[in-house]
Amino acid sequence: MLIKSSSALRNDYDAMAKLAKEQPIYITRNGEGEMVFLSQELYERREAELTLLEKLLEAERNRLAGAPVYSLDEVEKELEEIYAES
């Protein structure tokens, strides 16, 4: 975890942008945490991970609530039947 001051971001943006491609940088102002600076690629990856986790959590909630559950073999068999009909 990198911690840098807001003046470091302002004064040396290019170096900070390069570092942010590797890991998030926590930006402080007057010694207090203010924001996190990260590359677009890291941001998009984190958003994709959060979206996947939300879907997994919803699936688990549905399973616990009694929604039907299918094995991989059952799903493959059903798909084969659907494609065989087409």
C-alpha positions, -999 to 999 in steps of 0.1 A, spaced: 0 0 0 14 34 -10 5 65 8 13 99 -8 4 134 -1 -19 154 -24 10 176 -33 29 146 -46 0 139 -69 -1 175 -80 37 179 -84 46 146 -100 15 133 -117 35 112 -143 53 92 -117 22 87 -96 2 76 -127 30 50 -134 28 37 -98 -10 36 -98 -8 10 -127 7 -14 -102 -13 -7 -70 -37 18 -55 -22 49 -40 -38 64 -9 -38 102 -11 -36 123 20 -43 160 27 -29 175 59 -20 140 71 -56 127 67 -68 101 42 -87 118 14 -89 95 -17 -75 66 -36 -57 71 -69 -56 40 -92 -54 32 -129 -85 28 -150 -75 -9 -155 -73 -16 -118 -106 3 -112 -124 -18 -139 -109 -50 -126 -122 -42 -91 -156 -33 -104 -158 -66 -123 -148 -85 -91 -175 -66 -71 -201 -74 -98 -192 -111 -97 -193 -112 -59 -227 -96 -59 -240 -122 -84 -224 -150 -62 -240 -136 -31 -274 -134 -48 -271 -170 -60 -262 -181 -25 -291 -162 -10 -314 -179 -35 -300 -213 -28 -305 -208 10 -341 -196 3 -348 -229 -14 -343 -221 -51 -337 -252 -72 -300 -262 -76 -287 -281 -106 -254 -300 -110 -231 -293 -139 -240 -327 -154 -277 -317 -153 -271 -284 -170 -249 -300 -197 -275 -326 -204 -303 -299 -207 -281 -278 -230 -274 -308 -252 -311 -316 -255 -318 -280 -264 -291 -279 -291 -302 -313 -304 -337 -299 -310 -324 -270 -331 
